[in-house]
Amino acid sequence: MSFVNLVSGGLDSTLIGVMAREESIEHFPLFIDYGQRASSREWLTCQAVHKQLGLPEPTKMDVSGFGQVIASGLTNSNLDVKNDAFTPGRNLMFLLMGSAYAYQLGVSSVAIGLLSEKFSLFPDQRPAFISQAEAAIGTAMGRQIKVLTPLFDFGKADVVRLANEKGVNGTYSCHTGTNQPCGQCISCLEFQFNQGD
């Protein structure tokens, strides 16, 4: 088995890569620049953390025109990074681009770092979306590309614990792209959990 890992330089996608490496599963990290505010910071972090952890070098796909047309708090600094965070079509685009790359490489799956449904805020983070996207991609590609969600039973506290156990550090998970995480975006707020969770 082998898969394309959709990576961002963040904790979730990096942990998926580390877990795959530990299981000797071949994986191909793909970073998608969709015109997000944090693109430069994410890409630099992604390259650095993959090198530091001995993971395969990530490939960068530039579809930044998406963020120039589709405005959200993740793509436009004039919008609120938290309240305007929903970026319509983003996860579907990720899965389509990842699946096209998987098709090109001859691999059977694409992994996305979605967490437990109870933590999902948007419709493109839920099981119905995953199954329907997988079906549509299979129809579009003429063969099945499995969508993997290895962290779907996890909350952020679980991810942080497991990442710490596996020595994952140096990741970046803020949607603003600033040097210091903003503490206000959805990604930053995910890290504000009780240690007992």
Buried (B, 14 or more C-beta within 10 A) or exposed (E): EBBBBBBBBBBBBBBBBBBBBEEEBEBBBBBBBBBBBBBEBBBEBBBBBBEEBEBBEBBBBEBBEBBEEBBBBBBBEEBEBBEBBBBEEBBBBBBBBBBBBBBEBEBBBBBBBBBBBEEBEBEBBBEEBBEEBBEBBBEEBEEBBBBBBBBBEBBBBBBBBBBEEBEBEEBBBBBBBEEEBBEBBBBBEBBEBEEEE
